[in-house]
Amino acid sequence: MSAVAPAIFANNFSEQKPVRIGIIGAENSHTAGFGKLFNIDKKFPGVELKYVWGETDAFAKAAMEKGSIPNQVQDPKEMLGKIDALIVDHRHPKFHLEPAVQFIKAGIPTFIDKPFCYRAGEGKEFLKLAKKLGTPVTSYSSIAQSAATFDIKEQVASLGKISQVVRTGTADFDSEYGGIFFYGIHIVEPLMFMFGDDIQEVRVNRNGKFGNASLKFSSGLFATLIFKEKAYGWETFVETSDKLVELKSRVEETDPPKNYVDLVEMFRTGKEPRSHQSIINGVCILEALEKSGQTEKWTEVEYLKLD
């Protein structure tokens, strides 16, 4: 972010000034959810989801009805000059970045819903551009950016050396919305937040579209990911001196939840809740899992360093 950007965003996105949001993408149920959060439940007074562009007219109309979103646009660029912040929310991440470029060039703070993108190289160029322009950008899994995950991270810090971790969650290597990228991010990002993103190698063992994966950290930590076939939800277990224990949050999630609080704070102040390097590291790990899912062999995580 440029040196003048913090002052600009502090003036434009003060807590007293309304924030008008536009959203690109309506196929995902999240779009109506954002509408309910801002327009119906009014969890953030003064913040409204005003415009939506849908992949189809039906998707847009459904989101508008369920989320009380007042305006539909036929082209995302119609929102330029009418909004203060942007959300991009497609089901497949390959569609996320291209339509957002014109908005970050216009200085519009932008949240890219999970996962950030489908290819790390494309993501790197997007984040470099955002930094050069001084436009706040972020992306994260709602499971990772939560009070629960941050509390578990504190617990991990007090447990001493941990050698093995087991994390479970829903994922589908054959998903039409990007395979492991679609739900796998909810397994990978919390793991990164809790234990670090120094994952060196991954190996996937397939059972059709499900299976498991082994991850080696440079710290010596060894993690096993179990991709659920039937049950829904995410859990984390660690090996202690005498047994395997589940790490559970000691705190209740805030109302509204932390992921939304951090999102609105960025829209109002320009403060990004997460480093760009962390965002791109998560994509690199997912790419390695995708590659290993095709060969079932150990695959190195090829991290892309941001300047």
C-alpha positions as CSV (number, residue, x, y, z in Angstrom):
1,M,0.0,0.0,0.0
2,S,1.3,3.4,-0.8
3,A,2.2,5.9,1.9
4,V,-0.8,8.1,1.2
5,A,-3.3,5.2,1.1
6,P,-3.9,4.8,4.8
7,A,-4.9,8.4,5.2
8,I,-7.2,8.3,2.2
9,F,-9.0,5.2,3.4
10,A,-9.3,6.5,6.9
11,N,-11.1,9.5,5.5
12,N,-13.3,7.6,3.0
13,F,-14.2,4.7,5.2
14,S,-14.7,6.1,8.6
15,E,-17.2,4.3,10.9
16,Q,-19.7,7.1,10.4
17,K,-19.8,7.0,6.6
18,P,-22.0,4.5,4.8
19,V,-20.3,1.8,2.8
20,R,-22.0,0.7,-0.4
21,I,-20.9,-2.8,-1.5
22,G,-21.2,-4.5,-4.9
23,I,-20.8,-8.2,-5.5
24,I,-19.7,-10.1,-8.6
25,G,-21.2,-13.6,-8.6
26,A,-24.5,-15.0,-7.5
27,E,-24.3,-18.8,-8.1
28,N,-22.9,-19.3,-4.6
29,S,-25.2,-19.2,-1.6
30,H,-22.8,-16.8,0.1
31,T,-24.1,-14.0,-2.0
32,A,-27.6,-14.1,-0.5
33,G,-25.8,-14.7,2.9
34,F,-24.0,-11.4,2.5
35,G,-27.2,-9.7,1.6
36,K,-28.9,-11.1,4.7
37,L,-25.9,-10.0,6.9
38,F,-25.8,-6.4,5.7
39,N,-29.3,-5.6,4.4
40,I,-31.7,-7.7,6.5
41,D,-30.0,-8.4,9.8
42,K,-28.1,-5.1,9.6
43,K,-25.2,-6.4,11.6
44,F,-23.1,-3.4,10.4
45,P,-25.2,-0.3,10.5
46,G,-24.4,1.9,7.5
47,V,-23.0,-1.0,5.4
48,E,-25.2,-2.2,2.6
49,L,-25.0,-4.6,-0.2
50,K,-26.4,-2.5,-3.0
51,Y,-25.5,-4.2,-6.3
52,V,-25.1,-7.7,-7.7
53,W,-24.0,-9.2,-11.0
54,G,-25.0,-12.8,-11.5
55,E,-23.6,-15.5,-13.8
56,T,-27.3,-15.9,-14.9
57,D,-30.3,-13.7,-14.5
58,A,-31.9,-16.4,-12.4
59,F,-28.9,-16.5,-10.0
60,A,-29.0,-12.7,-9.6
61,K,-32.8,-12.6,-9.0
62,A,-32.6,-15.4,-6.4
63,A,-29.8,-13.6,-4.5
64,M,-31.7,-10.3,-4.7
65,E,-34.8,-11.9,-3.2
66,K,-33.1,-13.9,-0.5
67,G,-30.6,-11.1,0.4
68,S,-32.8,-8.1,-0.1
69,I,-30.3,-6.7,-2.6
70,P,-31.9,-3.8,-4.4
71,N,-30.0,-3.5,-7.7
72,Q,-28.9,-5.9,-10.5
73,V,-26.3,-4.9,-13.1
74,Q,-25.8,-6.6,-16.5
75,D,-22.1,-5.8,-16.5
76,P,-19.9,-5.5,-13.4
77,K,-18.3,-2.3,-14.7
78,E,-21.7,-0.6,-14.2
79,M,-20.9,-0.6,-10.5
80,L,-17.9,1.6,-10.9
81,G,-18.5,5.0,-9.3
82,K,-21.5,3.6,-7.4
83,I,-19.8,1.4,-4.8
84,D,-17.2,1.8,-2.0
85,A,-16.2,-1.8,-1.7
86,L,-16.3,-5.0,-3.8
87,I,-16.9,-8.7,-3.1
88,V,-16.1,-11.4,-5.7
89,D,-17.9,-14.7,-5.0
90,H,-17.9,-17.3,-7.8
91,R,-18.0,-21.0,-7.0
92,H,-15.0,-21.8,-9.2
93,P,-11.9,-19.7,-8.3
94,K,-10.8,-19.5,-11.9
95,F,-13.3,-16.7,-12.4
96,H,-12.3,-14.6,-9.4
97,L,-9.5,-12.3,-10.4
98,E,-10.1,-11.0,-13.9
99,P,-13.3,-9.0,-13.2
100,A,-11.8,-7.5,-10.0
101,V,-8.9,-5.9,-11.8
102,Q,-10.9,-2.8,-13.0
103,F,-12.0,-2.2,-9.5
104,I,-8.6,-2.4,-7.8
105,K,-7.4,0.0,-10.5
106,A,-10.2,2.3,-9.4
107,G,-9.0,2.0,-5.7
108,I,-12.0,0.0,-4.6
109,P,-11.2,-2.3,-1.5
110,T,-11.8,-5.8,-2.6
111,F,-12.6,-9.1,-0.9
112,I,-12.2,-12.3,-2.9
113,D,-14.2,-15.1,-1.4
114,K,-12.6,-18.4,-0.9
115,P,-10.5,-19.6,-2.6
116,F,-8.6,-16.6,-3.7
117,C,-7.7,-18.0,-7.2
118,Y,-7.1,-21.1,-9.1
119,R,-3.4,-20.6,-10.1
120,A,-0.8,-19.0,-7.9
121,G,1.0,-17.3,-10.8
122,E,-2.2,-15.3,-11.7
123,G,-2.7,-14.5,-8.0
124,K,0.8,-13.2,-7.6
125,E,0.4,-10.7,-10.4
126,F,-3.0,-9.6,-9.1
127,L,-1.5,-9.0,-5.6
128,K,1.5,-7.2,-7.0
129,L,-0.8,-4.8,-8.9
130,A,-3.0,-4.2,-5.8
131,K,0.1,-3.4,-3.7
132,K,1.4,-1.0,-6.4
133,L,-1.9,0.7,-6.6
134,G,-2.3,0.9,-2.8
135,T,-5.7,-0.8,-3.0
136,P,-6.6,-3.0,0.0
137,V,-7.3,-6.7,-1.0
138,T,-7.8,-9.8,1.0
139,S,-9.2,-13.3,0.9
140,Y,-9.6,-16.1,3.4
141,S,-11.5,-19.2,4.5
142,S,-14.2,-18.3,6.9
143,I,-13.2,-21.4,8.9
144,A,-9.7,-20.0,9.2
145,Q,-10.5,-16.4,9.9
146,S,-12.5,-17.2,13.0
147,A,-12.4,-16.7,16.7
148,A,-12.2,-20.5,17.1
149,T,-9.1,-20.9,14.9
150,F,-7.2,-18.0,16.5
151,D,-8.0,-19.4,20.0
152,I,-6.7,-22.9,18.9
153,K,-3.6,-21.2,17.6
154,E,-3.0,-19.8,21.1
155,Q,-3.5,-23.2,22.6
156,V,-0.9,-24.7,20.1
157,A,1.6,-22.1,21.2
158,S,1.3,-23.3,24.8
159,L,1.5,-27.1,24.1
160,G,5.2,-27.2,23.3
161,K,6.6,-29.3,20.5
162,I,4.0,-31.1,18.5
163,S,5.1,-33.8,16.1
164,Q,1.9,-35.0,14.5
165,V,-1.4,-33.4,13.5
166,V,-4.6,-34.9,12.1
167,R,-7.1,-32.6,10.4
168,T,-10.4,-33.6,8.9
169,G,-12.8,-31.8,6.6
170,T,-15.0,-32.0,3.6
171,A,-13.2,-32.0,0.2
172,D,-13.8,-33.5,-3.3
173,F,-10.9,-33.9,-5.8
174,D,-13.5,-34.2,-8.6
175,S,-15.5,-31.2,-7.8
176,E,-16.6,-29.3,-10.9
177,Y,-15.7,-26.1,-9.0
178,G,-12.0,-26.6,-8.9
179,G,-11.5,-30.0,-7.3
180,I,-9.5,-29.8,-4.1
181,F,-9.6,-26.0,-4.2
182,F,-13.3,-25.7,-3.6
183,Y,-13.6,-27.0,0.0
184,G,-9.9,-28.0,0.5
185,I,-9.1,-24.4,1.5
186,H,-11.2,-24.9,4.7
187,I,-8.8,-27.7,5.7
188,V,-5.5,-26.1,4.5
189,E,-5.8,-22.5,5.7
190,P,-6.7,-23.2,9.3
191,L,-3.8,-25.7,9.4
192,M,-1.5,-22.9,8.1
193,F,-2.9,-20.4,10.7
194,M,-2.4,-22.8,13.6
195,F,0.9,-24.4,12.7
196,G,2.6,-22.3,10.1
197,D,2.7,-22.3,6.3
198,D,6.2,-23.9,6.0
199,I,4.7,-27.0,4.3
200,Q,7.5,-28.5,2.1
201,E,5.9,-31.6,0.6
202,V,2.5,-33.2,0.2
203,R,1.3,-36.7,-0.8
204,V,-2.3,-37.6,-1.6
205,N,-3.8,-41.1,-1.4
206,R,-7.0,-41.3,-3.4
207,N,-10.1,-43.3,-2.8
208,G,-12.1,-42.1,-5.7
209,K,-12.8,-38.4,-5.3
210,F,-12.0,-38.6,-1.5
211,G,-9.0,-40.0,0.4
212,N,-6.3,-38.4,2.6
213,A,-3.0,-36.5,2.4
214,S,0.3,-36.4,4.2
215,L,2.1,-33.0,4.7
216,K,5.7,-32.5,5.8
217,F,6.6,-29.2,7.4
218,S,10.1,-27.8,7.4
219,S,9.8,-27.6,11.2
220,G,9.5,-31.4,11.4
221,L,5.8,-31.4,12.0
222,F,3.9,-34.1,10.1
223,A,0.2,-33.6,9.3
224,T,-2.4,-36.0,8.0
225,L,-5.5,-34.6,6.2
226,I,-8.6,-36.8,6.1
227,F,-11.0,-35.8,3.3
228,K,-14.5,-36.8,4.6
229,E,-16.8,-38.7,2.3
230,K,-20.0,-38.4,4.4
231,A,-19.7,-36.2,7.5
232,Y,-19.5,-32.5,7.2
233,G,-17.3,-30.2,9.4
234,W,-13.7,-29.7,10.4
235,E,-11.7,-31.0,13.3
236,T,-8.1,-30.9,14.4
237,F,-6.2,-33.4,16.5
238,V,-2.7,-33.4,17.9
239,E,-0.5,-36.1,19.4
240,T,0.5,-35.5,23.0
241,S,2.8,-37.6,25.2
242,D,0.1,-40.2,25.9
243,K,-2.8,-39.8,23.5
244,L,-4.3,-38.1,20.5
245,V,-6.5,-35.1,21.6
246,E,-8.9,-32.9,19.7
247,L,-8.2,-29.2,19.8
248,K,-11.4,-27.4,20.5
249,S,-12.0,-23.7,20.8
250,R,-12.5,-22.3,24.3
251,V,-14.4,-19.3,23.1
252,E,-17.7,-18.6,21.4
253,E,-17.7,-17.0,17.9
254,T,-18.5,-13.3,18.0
255,D,-21.7,-11.9,16.6
256,P,-21.2,-10.9,13.9
257,P,-18.4,-13.5,13.3
258,K,-14.7,-12.4,13.1
259,N,-14.4,-13.0,9.3
260,Y,-17.1,-10.4,8.7
261,V,-15.8,-8.0,11.2
262,D,-12.3,-8.1,9.6
263,L,-13.9,-7.7,6.2
264,V,-15.8,-4.6,7.1
265,E,-12.8,-3.1,8.9
266,M,-10.8,-3.4,5.7
267,F,-13.6,-1.8,3.7
268,R,-13.7,1.1,6.2
269,T,-10.0,1.6,7.1
270,G,-8.0,-0.1,4.4
271,K,-6.4,-2.4,7.0
272,E,-5.8,-5.8,5.5
273,P,-6.3,-8.6,8.0
274,R,-3.8,-11.0,6.4
275,S,-0.5,-10.7,4.5
276,H,-0.5,-11.1,0.7
277,Q,2.2,-13.7,1.1
278,S,0.0,-15.8,3.3
279,I,-2.8,-15.7,0.7
280,I,-0.5,-16.8,-2.1
281,N,1.1,-19.5,0.1
282,G,-2.3,-21.1,0.6
283,V,-2.9,-21.3,-3.2
284,C,0.6,-22.9,-3.7
285,I,-0.2,-25.6,-1.1
286,L,-3.6,-26.3,-2.8
287,E,-1.8,-26.6,-6.2
288,A,0.6,-29.1,-4.8
289,L,-2.3,-31.2,-3.4
290,E,-4.0,-31.0,-6.8
291,K,-0.8,-32.3,-8.5
292,S,-0.3,-35.0,-6.0
293,G,-3.9,-36.0,-6.3
294,Q,-3.1,-36.9,-10.0
295,T,0.0,-39.0,-9.3
296,E,-0.4,-40.0,-5.6
297,K,3.3,-39.2,-5.2
298,W,5.2,-36.8,-2.9
299,T,5.0,-33.4,-4.5
300,E,7.0,-30.3,-3.5
301,V,5.1,-27.1,-2.7
302,E,6.4,-24.5,-5.1
303,Y,6.0,-21.2,-3.2
304,L,5.9,-18.0,-5.1
305,K,7.6,-15.2,-3.2
306,L,6.1,-11.7,-3.5
307,D,8.5,-8.8,-3.8
